[in-house]
Amino acid sequence: MARSGGLLQKSLVIHAVVFAVVVAGLFTINQDVSPDVNWVKYVAWGWGIGLAAHGTVWALWGRR
């Protein structure tokens, strides 16, 4: 079980880093293309829910 917990943690870290990089890039694109409409917040919220679910799974089953 310790091995799967380590894999869950590693995948969570990768998920969080990719989230941060993509949302930062999309924010930059949003500011350049359509600064009047803040559409990137919907992407960040949706993906953030998935990231939170991933973190919850890690917290409940990966830390044992």
C-alpha positions in Angstrom: 0.0 0.0 0.0 2.9 2.4 0.6 3.9 2.2 -3.0 0.5 3.1 -4.3 0.4 6.0 -1.8 3.6 7.3 -3.2 2.3 7.0 -6.8 -0.9 8.9 -5.7 1.3 11.6 -4.2 3.5 11.8 -7.3 0.5 12.0 -9.6 -1.1 14.7 -7.5 2.0 16.8 -7.6 2.2 16.4 -11.4 -1.5 17.3 -11.7 -1.0 20.4 -9.6 2.0 21.6 -11.6 0.3 21.0 -14.9 -2.8 22.8 -13.6 -0.7 25.9 -12.5 1.2 26.1 -15.8 -1.8 25.7 -18.1 -4.0 28.1 -16.1 -1.2 30.7 -16.1 -0.8 30.3 -19.9 -4.5 30.5 -20.4 -4.6 33.6 -18.2 -2.0 35.2 -20.4 -3.9 34.3 -23.5 -7.1 35.6 -22.0 -5.5 39.0 -21.2 -4.1 39.3 -24.7 -7.1 38.2 -26.7 -10.2 39.2 -24.7 -9.3 41.3 -21.6 -13.0 42.3 -21.2 -14.2 38.8 -20.7 -12.6 36.7 -18.0 -13.3 33.2 -19.3 -10.2 31.5 -17.8 -11.9 31.5 -14.4 -14.3 28.8 -15.6 -11.5 26.6 -16.8 -9.7 27.1 -13.5 -12.8 26.3 -11.4 -13.6 23.2 -13.4 -10.1 21.8 -13.4 -9.7 22.9 -9.7 -12.6 20.7 -8.7 -10.9 17.8 -10.4 -7.7 18.7 -8.7 -9.4 18.9 -5.3 -11.0 15.5 -5.9 -7.6 14.1 -6.7 -6.2 15.7 -3.5 -9.1 14.2 -1.5 -8.4 10.7 -2.8 -4.7 11.1 -1.9 -5.6 12.4 1.6 -8.0 9.6 2.3 -6.2 6.6 0.8 -2.7 7.6 -0.2 -1.4 8.7 3.2 -1.9 5.5 5.1 
